[in-house]
Amino acid sequence: AIMQYLSLSLTICSKMAPFLSIILLLMMMEARPGVAIVELPPNVTVPAIFAFGDSIVDTGNNNYLKTLAKCNFPPYGKDFMGGIPTGRFSNGRILTDFLGSHDLLTGVCFASGSSGYDPFTCKTENVISISQQLEYFKEYIQKVNQLVGEEKTQFILANSVFIILAGENDLFNTCGDNPFRKILNDDFFTDRVINFASSFIQ
């Protein structure tokens, strides 16, 4: 299973080379504590942060689902504010917590632990699919429109940061004991995941 996982990972990486070059560039930049990698011009701020994907950025959405993919119990959250498990797949803060606080106008996390680009991944775990996260985002836009008007909503959307972290669960699901996945060849599977990812980003 490990060799299959590595093989699929390499295949997906080679097919997504244009996207990965941007990611690798960001990873290679030297990040020092307290020093911003990207400096915004004076008087420019990022109004909101939106997160889509899986457990890496899920702030507790799975708490409200009938799924085994939950972590709203100790020892999760022991290093979080107050030491309370919040549903984050971590003992403390996650990526989006370091980037800013979230409320309706400053950003929302739509992510769901154990989610993936492939809808089948989400069905096996009973979590929020990436396509459903996008539908929730569309509902969010309507709510913000009603709250602050179309012009302010468009400003928020045009100047915000969008974080998408997903795909790992698609691979894990494939490499496990899954009879459906065993009938798919690697090229078909990787193309399938890449098509779902590309469609979501577009």
VMD Tcl script that draws the C-alpha trace (Angstrom):
set ca {
  {0.00 0.00 0.00}
  {2.88 2.39 0.76}
  {4.44 1.86 -2.67}
  {1.06 2.42 -4.36}
  {0.59 5.61 -2.34}
  {4.05 6.88 -3.35}
  {3.47 5.94 -6.98}
  {0.11 7.75 -7.11}
  {1.59 10.77 -5.33}
  {4.40 11.03 -7.87}
  {1.98 10.62 -10.79}
  {-0.29 13.37 -9.50}
  {2.69 15.64 -8.80}
  {4.06 15.17 -12.31}
  {0.67 15.96 -13.86}
  {0.21 19.03 -11.68}
  {3.70 20.43 -12.29}
  {2.50 23.92 -13.30}
  {0.62 24.31 -10.00}
  {3.38 22.73 -7.93}
  {6.04 25.12 -9.17}
  {4.14 27.96 -7.47}
  {3.78 25.94 -4.27}
  {7.46 24.98 -4.24}
  {8.46 28.60 -4.79}
  {6.46 29.62 -1.73}
  {7.95 26.80 0.33}
  {11.48 27.76 -0.65}
  {11.04 31.38 0.44}
  {12.72 32.03 3.74}
  {10.10 32.64 6.38}
  {11.39 34.22 9.58}
  {9.24 34.78 12.67}
  {7.75 38.23 12.65}
  {8.83 38.97 9.08}
  {6.21 38.97 6.34}
  {6.98 37.05 3.15}
  {4.73 39.35 1.15}
  {4.47 42.99 2.06}
  {1.26 44.76 1.14}
  {1.38 48.35 -0.06}
  {0.55 51.00 2.57}
  {-3.15 51.21 3.46}
  {-3.90 47.83 1.85}
  {-5.39 45.03 3.93}
  {-6.81 41.59 3.27}
  {-10.46 41.80 4.33}
  {-11.10 38.07 4.72}
  {-9.65 34.56 4.55}
  {-11.64 31.64 3.13}
  {-10.57 28.04 3.68}
  {-11.65 24.96 1.72}
  {-10.39 21.42 1.99}
  {-9.76 18.80 4.63}
  {-8.57 18.40 8.24}
  {-5.53 20.64 7.76}
  {-7.85 23.68 7.80}
  {-11.08 22.31 9.35}
  {-11.87 24.46 12.39}
  {-14.59 22.12 13.65}
  {-17.15 21.69 10.88}
  {-17.20 17.93 11.36}
  {-18.57 18.43 14.89}
  {-21.97 18.90 13.25}
  {-21.84 15.79 11.07}
  {-22.62 12.13 11.69}
  {-19.09 10.95 10.93}
  {-16.28 9.16 12.70}
  {-13.89 11.82 11.37}
  {-14.07 14.02 14.47}
  {-11.63 15.28 17.04}
  {-13.79 17.20 19.48}
  {-12.45 15.25 22.46}
  {-9.19 15.19 24.47}
  {-6.28 15.19 23.87}
  {-7.20 17.37 20.86}
  {-7.18 21.06 21.78}
  {-5.00 20.67 24.87}
  {-2.73 23.51 23.68}
  {-5.56 25.60 22.21}
  {-6.99 28.61 24.05}
  {-8.47 27.26 27.27}
  {-7.34 23.72 26.46}
  {-10.75 22.87 25.01}
  {-11.19 20.50 22.04}
  {-12.85 22.50 19.26}
  {-12.92 19.97 16.44}
  {-9.60 21.09 14.99}
  {-7.47 18.14 13.96}
  {-4.68 19.44 16.17}
  {-3.72 19.86 19.80}
  {-3.51 23.63 19.18}
  {-4.02 26.16 16.45}
  {-4.16 25.30 12.75}
  {-2.94 27.22 9.71}
  {-5.95 29.50 9.38}
  {-5.77 30.44 13.08}
  {-2.31 31.88 12.48}
  {-3.54 33.95 9.54}
  {-6.45 35.69 11.23}
  {-9.69 35.46 13.12}
  {-12.89 34.51 11.36}
  {-16.43 35.76 11.45}
  {-18.98 36.34 8.73}
  {-17.22 39.36 7.23}
  {-13.56 38.46 7.88}
  {-13.62 34.91 6.57}
  {-15.16 31.50 6.87}
  {-13.80 27.98 6.97}
  {-15.76 25.58 4.80}
  {-13.28 22.69 5.18}
  {-14.20 19.24 6.44}
  {-11.76 16.69 7.84}
  {-11.42 13.56 5.65}
  {-12.74 15.44 2.63}
  {-11.16 15.29 -0.82}
  {-11.62 16.36 -4.40}
  {-13.17 13.04 -5.42}
  {-16.84 12.88 -4.27}
  {-16.40 9.19 -3.51}
  {-13.83 10.03 -0.82}
  {-16.42 12.09 1.03}
  {-19.18 9.51 0.71}
  {-17.08 6.83 2.39}
  {-16.41 9.15 5.35}
  {-19.75 11.03 5.39}
  {-18.09 14.46 5.37}
  {-18.60 17.71 3.44}
  {-17.42 17.28 -0.13}
  {-15.34 19.96 -1.81}
  {-18.22 20.63 -4.22}
  {-20.63 21.06 -1.28}
  {-18.12 23.44 0.34}
  {-18.33 25.52 -2.82}
  {-22.14 25.53 -2.57}
  {-21.86 26.75 1.03}
  {-19.53 29.50 -0.21}
  {-22.18 30.59 -2.72}
  {-24.72 30.74 0.13}
  {-22.20 32.78 2.12}
  {-21.94 35.31 -0.72}
  {-25.74 35.75 -0.72}
  {-25.79 36.32 3.06}
  {-22.99 38.89 2.91}
  {-24.75 40.60 0.00}
  {-27.85 40.99 2.16}
  {-25.79 42.23 5.09}
  {-23.46 44.79 3.46}
  {-24.64 45.15 -0.13}
  {-23.22 44.00 -3.45}
  {-20.41 46.55 -3.76}
  {-18.87 45.74 -0.35}
  {-19.34 42.01 -1.00}
  {-17.48 42.25 -4.30}
  {-14.68 44.18 -2.58}
  {-14.34 41.47 0.07}
  {-14.24 38.70 -2.53}
  {-11.81 40.48 -4.85}
  {-9.29 41.28 -2.10}
  {-9.41 38.20 0.10}
  {-7.14 35.18 0.47}
  {-8.47 31.77 -0.54}
  {-6.82 28.69 0.95}
  {-7.42 25.28 -0.61}
  {-5.81 22.24 1.02}
  {-7.13 18.89 -0.16}
  {-6.22 15.70 -2.00}
  {-4.42 13.67 0.64}
  {-7.57 11.77 1.61}
  {-8.19 10.88 -2.03}
  {-4.84 9.08 -1.99}
  {-5.35 7.44 1.41}
  {-8.77 6.22 0.34}
  {-7.31 4.71 -2.81}
  {-4.46 2.89 -1.12}
  {-6.65 1.31 1.54}
  {-8.86 -1.76 1.27}
  {-11.33 -0.24 -1.15}
  {-12.75 -2.65 -3.78}
  {-14.03 0.20 -5.98}
  {-10.60 1.80 -6.19}
  {-8.88 -1.50 -7.04}
  {-10.68 -1.58 -10.41}
  {-9.31 1.85 -11.39}
  {-5.89 2.08 -12.94}
  {-3.47 4.73 -11.64}
  {-3.68 6.99 -14.71}
  {-7.47 7.00 -14.64}
  {-7.51 7.75 -10.92}
  {-4.95 10.55 -11.06}
  {-6.66 12.15 -14.05}
  {-9.98 11.90 -12.19}
  {-8.63 13.66 -9.09}
  {-6.86 16.33 -11.15}
  {-10.07 17.00 -13.11}
  {-12.06 17.40 -9.88}
  {-9.34 19.71 -8.45}
  {-9.17 21.83 -11.61}
  {-12.94 22.11 -11.79}
  {-13.13 23.23 -8.16}
  {-10.44 25.88 -8.60}
  {-12.10 27.24 -11.73}
}
mol new
graphics top color blue
foreach p $ca { graphics top sphere $p radius 0.5 }
foreach p [lrange $ca 0 end-1] q [lrange $ca 1 end] { graphics top cylinder $p $q radius 0.2 }
display resetview
